[in-house]
Amino acid sequence: MVIDVPIRILGLGLAVVGTAFFIVALPFAMSSGSTGDTLDALVAEPFQFTFTRPLSKFDEWKSSSKESDSSELITSE
């Protein structure tokens, strides 16, 4: 759990850098119609990794969040 603190700080820094890259890439993403994919890759995933990932979960965090997202979509339909 001690290693998680520097990883969270690094994740926060990467989320801020990803947000800056998203702002720069936004005109190009809008012209190609891939704004949602760009937002997910550069902003949403780093913030999810930093703020919603359970402690000490480095490998399974993405697969568990995708499973919960898909179950929410199935129940909402």
PyMOL commands that set and color helices and strands:
alter all, ss='L'
color gray80, all
select helices_A, chain A and resi 4-32+35-51+61-76
alter helices_A, ss='H'
color red, helices_A
deselect
rebuild
show_as cartoon
